[in-house]
Amino acid sequence: MKKILFVIAITASIFIINSLVRSIYDLWGKQDLITKAQDELVREKKENQDLKSKLSQAQSSKFVEEEARNKLLLIKPGEQQVIIPQDLLSSSDSAKKKDTRPNFRKWWDLFF
């Protein structure tokens, strides 16, 4: 009788220990999950702050005026718009002729 009670007590103890170990392991995994969620929360708060600052900048009159000038090609009253023809732009690029000599030739000409 004592042996049966002893075996039952050992079996119950093993079952309880197994349950406790699983609970500890689950809590440990959830702690990692909470840490990751907190890191993500901090990152999202920073992004939210950046977006709020960009929004306040975009709502300023200076930003609206700059965008109207650059993207919509609008001008203030009393200003004149200057349009440069494409052929003048391309001629300034051709004025800077590219040196196609090999590098050793450039060095040779530089020193001798």
N, C-alpha and C positions, 0 to 999 in steps of 0.2 A: 504494500500500500504506500509506504514511504517512497519507494522507487517511482511509482506512477506519479505521485504528487511532485516529486523532484523533476521528472521528465516534463510534466506539464508546466511547471514553473520555468524551467529552462526554455521550453518552446515559446511560452508567452513572453519571456524576456527577450528572446531573439526577435520575435515579431515586433515588439515595442522598439527595440534598438534599431531595427531596419526602418521602421516608420519614422523615427526621429532623424536618422541619417538622410532619408529622402527629403524630409521637410527642410533640413539644413541646406541640402544641395539646391532645392528649389528656391529658397530664400536668397542664396548666394547668386543664383542666376538672375533673379529679379532685381537684386541690387545692381548688377551690371547693366540691366535694362534701364533702371532709374538713372544711373550715371550717364548713359548714352542719351537718354531723353533730356537730361539737364544740359548736356553739351549742345544738343540740337536747339534747345530753347534759347540758350545764350547766343548761338549763331543766328537764329531767326530774329531775336531782338536787335542784334547789331544790324542785320539787313533791313529791318523795319526802320531803324533810326536813319540809316543811309537813304532809304527811299523817302522818308519824311523830309530830310534836308534837301534832297533833289526836288521834291514837290514844292517846297517853299521857295527854292531858287527859281523853279520854272514859273511860279506865279508872280515873280517880281517883274516890274515894268521894264527894267533893264534887259532881262533875259528875253522878254517878248519882243522888245525893239530889236535886239541883236538877231533873233531868229527871223524876224520880218525882213531885215536888211540882207541877211546871208542867204536864206532859203527862198524867200518870195521876191527878192530883188526890189524891195520897196525903198523909197527915199523920203527924207524929211522935206517939208515944204521949204523952198528956197535953195535946195541943193540941186546939183546937176549930176546926172548919171553919166559915167564915162564908159564907153564900150570900146574895147580894143579888138580890132579885126584879127581873125585867126592867122592870116598870112604874116602879120607882124610878130605874133607869138612864135610861129614856127621858124621865122628867120633868125630870131634871137637864139634858138637852139642850134641852128646850123652854124652860127658864128663861133660857137665853141666846138671846134673840130676835135674829134676823138683821136687820140694818138694810138695808132694801130701797130706801132713798132713793137718788137718783142722786148721783154724786160731787160735782157742782157744788153741790147742795143741802147736802151735809155740810160742804163748805168754807164756804159762806155762813153756816150756823148756827154754825160754829166761830168765825168772825171777827166776826159781827154779832149 
